[in-house]
Amino acid sequence: MPLLVRRNRRSKRIYLRYNPADHNFALTLPQSTLISEGVDFIHTKAEWIADILNHMPLKKHIKPGVVIPILGQKHRVRYVDKLRGSFALRHGELLVSGPRDQLARRIEDGLKKIIRNELTDLAAYKASLIGRNINRVTLRDTSSRWGSCSSDRNLMFSWRLVFAPYEVIDYVVSHEVAHLRHMNHSQNFWNTVGV
């Protein structure tokens, strides 16, 4: 299993994190910390690392024939020779076409387009309920956050929300949109999340 070692001049202590998206561990060291101190820290976390490795699911490659959740509903990925566009959602299937050597990219691009449309529409609707406007919605492949909201009214979401149950998607969007009104986690913020 890969171990990424990073130095962070703002960090005051050593951190070890597991990144499930990339199946690796990241060790963050303060600027003046020796690598040997980082190795010693890893040894103190041996039980935690073993627990992660023992419970880690096998990585499922998305390819034709595989069943995946999309917006809370199960869909089987199916390759079709001819299709208007490169993908379509129909009757419990994610249909994908194009050159077979580009299927993985086309599937991911299709999933990103599906979740982008869903998040953009849902965020605009929820923002209208609280009298706010959104500047921009972007997608990223984040490892530790489902979403964020900037003071410029930009919302960012992990594209992997496409695999989440719809209730989770709805909550994450509600949470980030509420930050358009309250850039904190005060009681007023939580009241806005519930709108």
Disulfide bonds with the S-S distance in Angstrom:
none
